[in-house]
Amino acid sequence: MKFDAGSLRYDDKGLIPAIAQDAQTGDVLMMAWMNAESVERTLATGRVTYWSRSRQSFWVKGETSGHVQELVDFRVDCDRDCLLVTVHQTGPACHTNRRSCFYTSVQDGEEVEIMAPMV
């Protein structure tokens, strides 16, 4: 069956959450938003493309920073309302210069930074 980006369940703004996971380590790197066109661009180019809600424009991961995400696998969840993109990540995935955006852990009611910025 041929994939149709229009068959996904987008929110009322036409967006769907996309979780980026490192294809080698399995680490969750980040979550961002896609729309139907960014889904199509990602699949066509192999470069993960998101929709920036703040800039209202497409955002090809690594386009300006060099911290590229090369698509390895593109998965749709059972409800078709969330995506998982497994990627080869070059450099940090987070804008804070960390490997992952998920660098804060809640331990015994306290926030603990568990990952330092990459040098």
C-alpha positions as a Markdown table, in Angstrom:
| # | Residue | x | y | z |
|---|---|---|---|---|
| 1 | Met | 0.0 | 0.0 | 0.0 |
| 2 | Lys | 1.4 | 3.4 | -1.0 |
| 3 | Phe | 1.9 | 5.9 | 1.8 |
| 4 | Asp | -0.2 | 9.0 | 1.8 |
| 5 | Ala | 0.8 | 11.9 | 4.2 |
| 6 | Gly | -2.8 | 13.1 | 4.1 |
| 7 | Ser | -3.9 | 9.9 | 5.8 |
| 8 | Leu | -2.1 | 11.0 | 9.0 |
| 9 | Arg | -4.2 | 12.5 | 11.9 |
| 10 | Tyr | -3.0 | 16.1 | 12.2 |
| 11 | Asp | -4.1 | 18.5 | 14.9 |
| 12 | Asp | -6.3 | 21.5 | 14.3 |
| 13 | Lys | -3.3 | 23.5 | 13.1 |
| 14 | Gly | -2.4 | 20.8 | 10.5 |
| 15 | Leu | 0.6 | 19.5 | 12.6 |
| 16 | Ile | 1.7 | 16.1 | 13.9 |
| 17 | Pro | 4.3 | 15.4 | 16.6 |
| 18 | Ala | 7.5 | 13.8 | 15.4 |
| 19 | Ile | 10.0 | 12.1 | 17.8 |
| 20 | Ala | 13.6 | 11.8 | 16.6 |
| 21 | Gln | 15.5 | 8.8 | 17.8 |
| 22 | Asp | 19.2 | 7.9 | 17.3 |
| 23 | Ala | 19.2 | 4.9 | 15.0 |
| 24 | Gln | 22.4 | 3.5 | 16.5 |
| 25 | Thr | 21.8 | 4.0 | 20.3 |
| 26 | Gly | 18.1 | 4.2 | 20.5 |
| 27 | Asp | 18.3 | 7.5 | 22.5 |
| 28 | Val | 15.4 | 9.9 | 22.1 |
| 29 | Leu | 16.9 | 13.1 | 20.7 |
| 30 | Met | 14.1 | 15.5 | 20.3 |
| 31 | Met | 10.4 | 16.2 | 19.5 |
| 32 | Ala | 9.3 | 18.7 | 16.9 |
| 33 | Trp | 6.3 | 19.2 | 14.6 |
| 34 | Met | 5.7 | 18.3 | 11.0 |
| 35 | Asn | 2.9 | 19.1 | 8.6 |
| 36 | Ala | 1.9 | 17.2 | 5.5 |
| 37 | Glu | 4.5 | 18.9 | 3.3 |
| 38 | Ser | 7.3 | 18.5 | 5.8 |
| 39 | Val | 6.5 | 14.8 | 5.9 |
| 40 | Glu | 6.7 | 14.6 | 2.1 |
| 41 | Arg | 9.9 | 16.6 | 2.0 |
| 42 | Thr | 11.5 | 14.3 | 4.6 |
| 43 | Leu | 10.6 | 11.2 | 2.7 |
| 44 | Ala | 11.7 | 12.7 | -0.7 |
| 45 | Thr | 15.0 | 14.0 | 0.5 |
| 46 | Gly | 16.1 | 11.8 | 3.4 |
| 47 | Arg | 16.9 | 15.0 | 5.4 |
| 48 | Val | 14.5 | 15.5 | 8.3 |
| 49 | Thr | 12.3 | 18.5 | 7.8 |
| 50 | Tyr | 10.1 | 20.0 | 10.5 |
| 51 | Trp | 7.6 | 22.8 | 10.7 |
| 52 | Ser | 8.7 | 25.7 | 12.9 |
| 53 | Arg | 5.6 | 27.0 | 14.7 |
| 54 | Ser | 7.4 | 30.2 | 15.8 |
| 55 | Arg | 8.8 | 31.1 | 12.4 |
| 56 | Gln | 5.9 | 29.6 | 10.4 |
| 57 | Ser | 8.3 | 28.0 | 8.0 |
| 58 | Phe | 10.1 | 24.8 | 7.1 |
| 59 | Trp | 13.1 | 23.8 | 9.1 |
| 60 | Val | 15.6 | 21.3 | 7.7 |
| 61 | Lys | 17.4 | 20.0 | 10.7 |
| 62 | Gly | 21.1 | 21.0 | 10.4 |
| 63 | Glu | 20.6 | 23.5 | 7.6 |
| 64 | Thr | 22.3 | 26.3 | 9.5 |
| 65 | Ser | 24.0 | 24.5 | 12.3 |
| 66 | Gly | 25.4 | 21.5 | 10.4 |
| 67 | His | 23.8 | 19.2 | 13.0 |
| 68 | Val | 22.1 | 17.2 | 10.3 |
| 69 | Gln | 19.5 | 14.4 | 10.8 |
| 70 | Glu | 19.7 | 11.8 | 8.0 |
| 71 | Leu | 16.5 | 9.7 | 7.9 |
| 72 | Val | 17.0 | 6.0 | 8.5 |
| 73 | Asp | 13.4 | 4.9 | 9.1 |
| 74 | Phe | 10.0 | 6.7 | 9.2 |
| 75 | Arg | 7.3 | 5.2 | 11.4 |
| 76 | Val | 3.7 | 5.9 | 12.0 |
| 77 | Asp | 2.0 | 5.0 | 15.4 |
| 78 | Cys | -1.1 | 2.9 | 15.6 |
| 79 | Asp | -3.4 | 5.9 | 15.9 |
| 80 | Arg | -1.6 | 7.7 | 13.0 |
| 81 | Asp | -1.3 | 10.8 | 15.1 |
| 82 | Cys | 2.4 | 10.6 | 16.0 |
| 83 | Leu | 5.6 | 9.9 | 14.1 |
| 84 | Leu | 8.9 | 8.3 | 15.0 |
| 85 | Val | 11.9 | 9.2 | 12.8 |
| 86 | Thr | 15.1 | 7.2 | 13.4 |
| 87 | Val | 18.1 | 9.2 | 12.3 |
| 88 | His | 21.8 | 9.4 | 11.9 |
| 89 | Gln | 22.5 | 12.5 | 14.0 |
| 90 | Thr | 25.5 | 14.7 | 13.3 |
| 91 | Gly | 26.5 | 16.6 | 16.4 |
| 92 | Pro | 24.0 | 17.7 | 19.0 |
| 93 | Ala | 20.3 | 17.5 | 18.3 |
| 94 | Cys | 19.3 | 20.2 | 20.9 |
| 95 | His | 19.6 | 23.9 | 20.4 |
| 96 | Thr | 21.4 | 24.0 | 23.8 |
| 97 | Asn | 24.2 | 22.1 | 22.2 |
| 98 | Arg | 23.3 | 18.8 | 24.0 |
| 99 | Arg | 23.0 | 15.4 | 22.3 |
| 100 | Ser | 19.4 | 15.3 | 23.3 |
| 101 | Cys | 16.7 | 17.8 | 24.3 |
| 102 | Phe | 15.8 | 15.4 | 27.2 |
| 103 | Tyr | 18.7 | 16.3 | 29.5 |
| 104 | Thr | 16.7 | 17.1 | 32.6 |
| 105 | Ser | 15.6 | 14.3 | 34.9 |
| 106 | Val | 13.2 | 14.5 | 37.8 |
| 107 | Gln | 14.7 | 12.5 | 40.7 |
| 108 | Asp | 13.1 | 12.5 | 44.2 |
| 109 | Gly | 11.1 | 15.7 | 43.3 |
| 110 | Glu | 14.2 | 17.6 | 42.1 |
| 111 | Glu | 15.3 | 18.5 | 38.6 |
| 112 | Val | 18.7 | 17.1 | 37.8 |
| 113 | Glu | 20.7 | 18.0 | 34.7 |
| 114 | Ile | 22.0 | 14.7 | 33.4 |
| 115 | Met | 23.7 | 15.8 | 30.2 |
| 116 | Ala | 26.2 | 18.5 | 29.7 |
| 117 | Pro | 26.5 | 20.5 | 26.5 |
| 118 | Met | 28.8 | 19.1 | 23.8 |
| 119 | Val | 32.1 | 20.9 | 23.3 |
